[in-house]
Amino acid sequence: MSWPHFQLSADPAAFPAHPPADLSDPAVIAAHDQAAFDAVETMVDHWDRPGWTAQTRAYYWMLTFPDSPALADLALSCQRHLAPLGLDPVPDDGLHITLTRVGSAAALPLPRLDDVISAAAPLLPAAFRLRAVPLAGSRGAIRLTVAPWGPVLALHAALSKSMASLGLAPRKPTALFRPHLSLAYNNRPRPAAPVIEAVTPLRGLAPVDLHVQEVQVVELRREDRAYRWNVVKSLPLG
């Protein structure tokens, strides 16, 4: 399927700051992600996020993968290899791609959330396939490249449009969105070089193909050093 063309923008707050040269080719996207991670000098504590507490609840649009044992197996293989680094592994039922924040659960009553869901449903693109490619990272996490970006960007744009119709603005416009799938979170400031060294041999592992047929709106929380959620609604794509 042909997806709309999106002109992505550079953003020093995004990672990678610059988008890849080709948004369709998994090899190009993976090489770009890996080069960006290889240039990191210092990693930061992913959990050092002002405003998040054990009581925080927020609604997000996400892609989750409860029925992908191949993805869970790839994640576990990588996590076992990286275990000596003391990172916080993402549990197999916590693997996800974050799309966009809807709002705080405290500020968004359920009837308003129902409006968000109803507005999104008719705008959703068709189901699509992604390839999850080992292995790169960011300043705060180890993550799989996901490609192609086109369908994920189309989904992000559709969700953003539906939210805008209700006066809700996503934190990041589609032009600044960088799809990824985290496997482990860094939990303290540290030099990046030993992490990059440990990650590099895992780039030889086989990628995993994912069939994305639904998008979820979830109520997200943090438990210890992991993200957990309750699915509010799953919507079929296309």
C-alpha positions in Angstrom: 0.0 0.0 0.0 1.2 3.5 -0.7 1.2 5.9 2.3 1.0 9.7 2.3 4.4 11.5 2.1 5.3 13.3 5.3 7.9 16.0 5.5 9.6 15.5 8.9 11.5 18.3 10.7 14.7 18.3 12.6 14.2 18.8 16.4 17.0 18.7 18.9 14.6 17.4 21.5 13.7 14.4 19.4 15.8 11.3 18.9 17.2 11.0 16.4 17.2 14.8 16.0 17.1 14.5 12.2 14.8 12.1 10.4 16.2 9.4 8.1 16.7 10.0 4.4 14.2 7.4 3.5 11.0 6.7 5.5 10.2 3.4 3.8 13.4 1.4 3.7 14.0 -0.6 6.9 17.7 -0.8 6.3 18.1 2.9 5.8 16.0 3.7 8.9 17.9 1.1 11.1 21.3 2.4 10.0 20.2 6.0 10.8 18.9 5.0 14.2 22.1 3.0 15.0 24.4 5.9 13.9 22.5 8.3 16.1 22.8 6.0 19.1 26.5 5.4 18.4 27.1 9.1 18.6 25.6 9.4 22.1 28.3 10.2 24.7 26.2 10.1 28.0 23.0 8.3 28.8 20.4 9.8 31.1 18.0 8.4 33.7 14.8 7.7 31.7 12.7 7.8 34.9 13.8 11.3 35.8 10.7 12.9 34.5 9.2 15.8 36.6 5.5 15.5 37.0 5.3 11.7 37.0 4.5 10.1 40.3 3.2 6.7 41.4 -0.3 8.3 41.4 -0.1 9.8 37.9 -2.5 8.4 35.3 -2.8 9.6 31.7 -4.5 8.5 28.5 -2.3 7.7 25.5 -2.8 6.2 22.1 -0.5 3.3 21.7 0.3 0.2 19.7 0.6 -2.9 21.9 1.7 -6.4 20.9 0.1 -9.0 23.2 -0.1 -11.6 20.4 3.5 -11.4 19.1 5.6 -14.2 20.6 8.3 -13.6 18.1 8.7 -10.0 19.3 8.7 -11.2 22.9 11.4 -13.7 22.2 13.5 -11.1 20.4 13.1 -8.7 23.3 14.1 -11.4 25.8 17.2 -12.4 23.9 18.4 -8.8 23.8 17.5 -8.2 27.4 19.4 -11.3 28.6 22.5 -10.2 26.7 22.3 -6.7 28.2 21.5 -7.8 31.7 25.0 -7.1 33.1 24.4 -3.4 32.4 21.6 -3.2 35.0 19.0 -1.6 32.7 15.3 -1.9 33.4 13.9 -4.5 30.9 10.4 -3.9 29.4 8.3 -7.0 30.3 6.9 -8.9 27.4 3.4 -7.6 28.1 4.7 -4.1 28.2 6.2 -3.8 24.7 4.6 -0.9 22.9 4.9 2.0 20.5 3.7 5.2 22.0 1.8 7.3 19.5 0.5 10.4 21.3 -0.7 11.6 24.7 -4.4 12.4 24.9 -4.4 14.0 28.4 -4.3 13.6 32.1 -6.9 11.1 33.5 -7.7 13.7 36.2 -8.4 16.4 33.7 -10.2 14.3 31.0 -13.6 12.9 32.2 -14.7 9.6 30.6 -17.4 11.2 28.4 -14.7 13.4 26.9 -12.5 10.4 26.3 -15.5 8.7 24.6 -15.6 11.7 22.3 -11.9 11.3 21.5 -12.4 7.7 20.6 -15.5 8.4 18.5 -13.6 11.2 16.6 -10.7 8.9 15.8 -12.5 5.9 14.6 -13.6 7.1 11.1 -10.1 8.6 10.4 -8.0 5.6 11.1 -5.8 4.2 8.2 -5.7 0.6 7.0 -4.0 -2.1 8.9 -0.3 -2.4 8.1 2.9 -4.4 8.7 6.0 -3.2 10.5 9.5 -4.7 10.8 11.2 -4.5 14.2 14.9 -4.4 13.6 17.6 -4.8 16.3 19.2 -2.7 17.8 19.7 0.9 18.6 18.8 3.3 21.4 18.5 6.8 22.6 19.8 8.8 25.5 17.5 7.0 27.9 16.6 3.6 26.4 17.6 0.7 24.3 15.1 0.2 21.4 14.2 -1.6 18.2 13.9 0.3 15.0 10.5 0.0 13.5 10.0 0.4 9.8 8.6 1.6 7.5 7.6 4.9 9.1 4.9 5.8 6.6 2.0 3.9 8.1 2.9 4.9 11.7 3.1 8.6 10.7 -0.3 8.3 8.9 -1.8 6.9 12.1 -0.2 9.6 14.2 -1.5 12.2 11.8 -5.0 10.8 11.9 -5.1 10.7 15.7 -3.7 14.3 15.8 -6.4 15.4 13.4 -9.2 13.8 15.4 -7.9 15.3 18.7 -7.6 18.8 17.1 -11.3 18.6 16.1 -12.0 18.5 19.9 -9.6 21.2 20.9 -6.9 18.8 22.1 -3.4 19.2 20.8 -0.8 16.4 20.8 2.5 17.2 22.5 4.4 16.5 19.3 3.2 17.2 15.8 3.6 14.4 13.3 6.6 16.3 11.7 8.5 15.7 14.9 7.4 12.1 15.6 10.1 9.4 15.7 8.5 5.9 15.9 10.4 3.3 18.0 9.9 0.3 20.3 11.8 0.3 23.6 13.2 -2.9 25.1 14.9 -1.5 28.2 15.2 1.8 30.0 18.3 3.4 31.4 18.0 4.1 35.1 21.0 6.3 35.9 23.4 8.8 34.2 26.3 6.8 32.7 28.8 6.9 29.8 27.2 5.5 26.7 30.2 3.7 25.3 29.9 0.5 27.3 26.1 0.3 26.4 26.8 0.9 22.7 29.5 -1.8 22.8 27.0 -4.3 24.3 24.3 -3.4 21.8 26.4 -3.6 18.7 26.6 -7.4 18.3 22.8 -7.7 18.7 22.4 -5.9 15.4 23.0 -9.3 13.8 19.8 -10.8 15.2 17.0 -11.4 12.8 14.2 -8.8 12.6 10.6 -9.6 13.5 7.6 -8.7 11.3 4.5 -7.3 13.1 1.0 -7.1 11.7 -0.7 -4.0 13.2 -4.5 -4.3 13.0 -5.6 -2.3 16.0 -4.7 0.9 17.9 -5.3 1.2 21.6 -6.2 4.1 23.9 -4.9 3.2 27.3 -4.7 4.6 30.8 -1.0 4.7 31.5 0.8 4.5 34.9 4.2 3.7 36.2 4.8 0.9 38.6 8.3 0.8 40.1 10.5 1.2 37.0 8.0 0.0 34.3 5.1 1.3 32.4 1.8 -0.5 32.9 -1.6 0.3 31.5 -5.2 -0.6 31.3 -6.7 -0.7 27.8 -9.7 1.6 27.6 -10.6 0.8 24.0 -9.0 -1.0 21.0 -10.1 0.3 17.6 -9.6 -1.7 14.4 -7.6 -0.1 11.7 -9.0 0.4 8.3 
